[in-house]
Amino acid sequence: MRRHRRKSQLTVTTMIFTPGGSHSEVEIPEILDQLRPQYPDVELRYAWPFDLELVANTLAKQVTRFS
């Protein structure tokens, strides 16, 4: 019986929440595209873009902590 190995998963994220930067929008996806053939047993995911409404709500809650 052959066992099917489950792919490892790696999720990459960035600390830049808003769109508009080449690093988040272009460079990171390009790097991941280059890495995928080198690591076929790893599912490389990019957690981008952020849901801006969720980001705004999170930041608003943080601000109210200090009000």
N, C-alpha and C positions, 0 to 999 in steps of 0.2 A: 504494500500500500504506500502510495506517495503522499507525503504530507505537503500541504501548501503552506509555505511560510507567509505570514502576514507581513506586509510592508511596514517598516518603521515610519513614523510620521514626525515631521519637524515643521512647526509653524513659526514663521518669522514675522516680526512686527517692528514698528518704528515708533518713536516717541513724538514724531511730528504728526499732529492730529489733523491739520487742515491741508487740503490739496494745494498744489501750486509749486512744489519743489521738485526739481529734477531727480534728486536723490530718491525720494519716495516713489515717484511716478515712473521713472525710467531706469535708473541705475540698479536698484534692488531687483526689479523684475528681470533685467538683463543678466545679472549675476546668477540668479536662481535658474534661468534658462541655460546658462553655461554649466551649472553644477548638476542638473538633472541627468544628463547622459553619463556622468561620472559616478553617480550614486543611484542606479536604477532600482535598488531595493528600498529607497527612502522616498516617501511622498513629501516633497517640499511644497509647503503652502505659504502664501503671503497674506496676512490678515490686513488687507488694505483694500479700499479706503475705509476709514472709520465712518460710522454713522454720525454725521455732524450733530444731529439732534441729541443723540446719547452723550456725545462729548459736551455739548452745551449744558445739558442737564447735570452732568457730573461736575462740571466746573461751577455751576450755580450752587449746587449743594455744598461744595467746598467753601465757597465764598460765605455762605450763610453760617458756616461753623464759626466764623470770626466776626460776625455782625453782632 
